[in-house]
Amino acid sequence: MKIRPQWSQRLLRKGVLVQETYELFALWDDGLLVADNLKLGLSGRHKTAGWEREVNATLKRRLRDIEPARPLIALAKRGMTLVDWRDCLRLWIGATEQPFHDFALGWLFNEQGKGRYQIRSEDVHPFIERAAAGRGSKAKPLSEYGQLRSARDLLRIALDLGMLVGDGPTKTFASIAMSDDVMMFYVHMISDLEGNATKMLSSPLWRLAYMAPTDVHVALLRLHQYKRLNYEVAGNIAQVGLPFRSALECAERIAA
């Protein structure tokens, strides 16, 4: 299930809509089309008709490819807590959407590793400038204000997904502590996205939880100790035995 992250100005502007998406997925009917689920799940649930239309249009864009989202739907339908589900949503958004993918896995992870403490939107401006320039000749250039707005939007997404904290214009790095169920989901979802469990071990997608390969190693040892999976290491050789065939099966089981 290799996915190439796509840039969408709408998704960047409107953000991840954590609460709205969780509530929609909790009511999801697998027998209906995406458009029908959006109509049934969003109708009459917002303060204004205008905001309801914006939420509908944003989630319709985000769910163009519904298959990668099905594990998230299963988790919400089976009642995973919103906080844990938000951590799982972060993996999906980070794997599928630009420029958040490059921002979180590259700039944000690197700055956290360097020991940076505070972040303001102007700090992110150079990243946005480079990211916008790399979209290709057919993409509409971002104005100076558009770049500043995009930097603010990226910080808001990182805040909503639990990577940053702070109420004012200055943000700081969050301390991410994921439950064992969420860790199991990450193991299976990253294995799906990378193509196998071996590539999962060193996948950059772990950076969405500020985890380097050594952190992944420690987390897998813990899951092995509690018999959640099988993780054997001999020198430089590591083998992982996963209890579920896919992230979807994992989601259906851990949230049951």
C-alpha positions as MATLAB code, in Angstrom:
seq = 'MKIRPQWSQRLLRKGVLVQETYELFALWDDGLLVADNLKLGLSGRHKTAGWEREVNATLKRRLRDIEPARPLIALAKRGMTLVDWRDCLRLWIGATEQPFHDFALGWLFNEQGKGRYQIRSEDVHPFIERAAAGRGSKAKPLSEYGQLRSARDLLRIALDLGMLVGDGPTKTFASIAMSDDVMMFYVHMISDLEGNATKMLSSPLWRLAYMAPTDVHVALLRLHQYKRLNYEVAGNIAQVGLPFRSALECAERIAA';
ca = [
       0.000    0.000    0.000;
       2.652    2.494   -1.070;
       1.260    6.023   -0.980;
       2.673    9.172   -2.497;
       1.704   12.198   -0.387;
      -0.318   14.791   -2.302;
      -0.432   18.569   -1.838;
      -3.890   20.071   -1.303;
      -4.287   23.740   -0.430;
      -7.787   23.043    0.918;
      -6.574   20.376    3.322;
      -3.757   22.630    4.468;
      -6.115   25.592    5.007;
      -8.951   23.750    6.760;
      -6.752   21.477    8.852;
      -7.329   17.938   10.056;
     -10.781   18.365   11.685;
     -10.014   15.750   14.337;
     -13.342   15.834   16.202;
     -15.453   16.063   13.047;
     -13.618   13.169   11.374;
     -13.797   10.978   14.475;
     -17.558   11.501   14.768;
     -18.046   10.852   11.045;
     -16.018    7.634   11.151;
     -17.817    6.436   14.297;
     -21.094    6.505   12.329;
     -19.617    5.182    9.077;
     -21.641    2.644    7.095;
     -19.363    0.442    4.966;
     -22.312   -0.351    2.715;
     -22.695    3.267    1.588;
     -20.670    5.436   -0.766;
     -18.392    8.131    0.642;
     -20.786   10.893   -0.461;
     -23.710    9.213    1.300;
     -21.704    8.744    4.502;
     -20.719   12.418    4.430;
     -24.328   13.470    3.986;
     -25.626   11.268    6.783;
     -22.719   11.837    9.159;
     -22.425   15.617    8.824;
     -25.955   16.837    8.180;
     -27.227   19.113   10.951;
     -24.198   18.601   13.188;
     -22.621   22.054   12.827;
     -23.477   25.549   14.024;
     -23.882   26.993   10.526;
     -24.725   25.611    7.109;
     -21.649   27.362    5.721;
     -19.268   25.539    8.051;
     -21.030   22.264    7.342;
     -20.366   22.779    3.630;
     -16.703   23.518    4.341;
     -16.323   20.390    6.466;
     -18.088   18.311    3.813;
     -15.879   19.640    1.006;
     -12.700   19.160    3.038;
     -13.456   15.583    4.095;
     -14.656   14.732    0.587;
     -11.236   15.837   -0.688;
      -9.409   13.957    2.071;
     -11.373   10.758    1.395;
     -10.808   10.586   -2.360;
      -8.941    7.348   -1.666;
     -10.938    5.685    1.092;
      -8.904    2.465    1.381;
      -6.004    3.837    3.479;
      -8.567    5.339    5.875;
     -10.463    2.119    6.580;
      -8.333    1.175    9.628;
      -9.087    4.632   11.096;
     -12.792    4.049   10.446;
     -12.639    0.692   12.232;
     -10.946    2.240   15.271;
     -13.551    5.001   15.566;
     -16.497    2.627   15.038;
     -15.207    0.370   17.792;
     -14.862    3.187   20.289;
     -11.130    3.896   20.590;
     -10.684    6.993   22.757;
     -10.354   10.281   20.890;
      -6.831   10.905   22.223;
      -5.546    7.516   21.048;
      -7.415    7.837   17.767;
      -5.863   11.263   17.200;
      -2.433    9.650   17.440;
      -3.481    7.123   14.778;
      -4.917    9.886   12.593;
      -1.536   11.622   12.723;
       0.055    8.638   10.983;
      -2.540    8.684    8.186;
      -2.267   12.441    7.624;
       1.516   12.369    7.791;
       1.725    9.519    5.288;
      -0.707   10.960    2.739;
      -0.660   14.766    2.786;
       1.840   17.381    1.731;
       3.343   19.650    2.901;
       2.674   18.204    6.373;
       4.482   14.986    5.412;
       7.781   16.747    4.688;
       7.279   19.255    7.497;
       6.695   16.652   10.210;
       9.148   13.974    9.022;
      11.815   16.469    8.038;
      11.835   19.961    9.515;
       9.901   19.331   12.731;
      11.658   16.057   13.608;
      15.078   17.536   12.900;
      14.457   20.686   14.911;
      13.195   18.624   17.836;
      16.353   16.517   17.649;
      18.508   19.652   17.708;
      16.909   20.699   20.970;
      14.887   23.636   19.688;
      12.355   24.742   22.279;
      10.093   27.379   20.728;
       8.566   27.641   17.249;
       6.810   30.585   15.628;
       5.284   30.776   12.162;
       8.164   32.916   10.852;
      10.553   30.055   11.704;
       8.637   27.809    9.296;
       8.551   30.361    6.470;
      11.798   29.143    4.800;
      10.475   25.565    4.786;
       7.235   26.658    3.108;
       9.179   28.669    0.566;
      11.214   25.601   -0.436;
       8.216   23.273   -0.349;
       6.098   25.565   -2.525;
       8.920   25.926   -5.041;
       9.109   22.147   -5.374;
       5.475   21.654   -6.367;
       6.223   21.921  -10.076;
       5.756   24.503  -12.805;
       1.982   23.933  -13.120;
       1.279   24.758   -9.470;
       0.072   28.269   -8.690;
       2.830   30.192   -6.854;
       2.159   31.162   -3.247;
       2.167   34.857   -2.453;
       4.236   36.142    0.445;
       1.089   36.227    2.559;
       0.154   32.755    1.299;
       3.480   31.417    2.513;
       3.007   32.998    5.933;
      -0.531   31.638    6.127;
       0.678   28.173    5.138;
       3.317   28.279    7.886;
       0.594   29.091   10.419;
      -1.577   26.314    9.031;
       1.219   23.756    9.413;
       1.732   24.711   13.037;
      -2.002   24.432   13.666;
      -2.097   20.939   12.120;
       0.894   19.842   14.214;
      -0.862   21.269   17.279;
      -4.151   19.493   16.502;
      -2.310   16.203   15.954;
      -0.444   16.389   19.249;
       3.060   17.179   17.992;
       3.117   20.721   19.383;
       1.537   22.476   22.352;
       0.776   26.126   23.084;
      -2.192   28.500   22.964;
      -0.452   31.606   21.614;
       1.667   32.298   18.527;
       4.640   30.515   20.130;
       4.496   26.716   20.171;
       6.682   24.160   21.923;
       7.284   20.484   21.228;
       4.876   18.026   22.799;
       6.027   14.943   24.665;
       4.358   12.117   22.731;
       3.493    9.019   24.767;
       1.454    6.508   22.791;
      -0.482    3.621   24.319;
       0.461    0.028   23.505;
      -2.649   -0.277   21.315;
      -1.586    2.762   19.307;
       1.938    1.359   19.024;
       0.507   -1.889   17.672;
      -1.481    0.102   15.129;
       1.633    2.022   14.062;
       3.588   -1.222   13.638;
       0.925   -2.713   11.367;
       0.033    0.481    9.479;
       3.660    1.370    8.778;
       4.297   -2.230    7.681;
       1.386   -1.886    5.241;
       2.626    1.467    3.955;
       6.237    0.293    3.574;
       5.301   -3.065    2.091;
       6.637   -5.354    4.827;
       7.584   -5.536    8.497;
      11.325   -5.396    7.830;
      11.110   -1.951    6.223;
       8.833   -0.863    9.046;
      11.732   -1.043   11.505;
      13.603    1.877    9.931;
      10.693    3.734    8.350;
      10.830    7.543    8.584;
       7.092    7.472    9.364;
       8.028    6.814   13.009;
       9.205   10.415   13.086;
       5.540   11.394   13.334;
       5.874   10.276   16.965;
       9.397   11.769   17.300;
      10.802    8.244   17.274;
      14.240    7.370   15.894;
      15.196    3.730   15.080;
      16.565    3.240   18.605;
      13.229    4.361   20.058;
      11.408    1.930   17.773;
      13.716   -0.865   18.947;
      12.896   -0.149   22.611;
       9.155    0.038   21.881;
       9.188   -3.278   20.022;
      11.081   -4.936   22.845;
       8.344   -3.769   25.209;
       5.606   -5.139   22.966;
       7.543   -8.418   22.697;
       7.854   -8.584   26.480;
       4.098   -8.226   26.849;
       3.543  -10.810   24.086;
       1.810   -8.357   21.741;
       4.144   -9.369   18.893;
       7.363  -11.303   18.302;
      10.598   -9.336   17.993;
      13.908  -11.194   17.801;
      17.284   -9.453   17.493;
      20.657  -11.098   16.875;
      23.458   -8.636   16.167;
      22.413   -6.502   13.223;
      19.625   -8.894   12.221;
      16.090   -8.276   13.461;
      12.943  -10.241   12.757;
       9.392   -9.157   13.501;
       6.413  -11.471   13.698;
       3.117   -9.592   13.575;
      -0.088  -11.078   15.000;
      -2.362   -9.525   12.352;
      -2.260   -9.627    8.571;
      -2.946   -5.922    8.049;
      -3.559   -2.597    9.775;
      -7.282   -3.081    9.189;
      -7.323   -6.451   10.963;
      -5.221   -4.932   13.755;
      -7.696   -2.048   14.123;
     -10.651   -4.415   14.238;
      -9.024   -6.514   16.954;
      -7.383   -3.991   19.279;
     -10.478   -1.794   19.445;
     -12.909   -4.685   19.890;
];
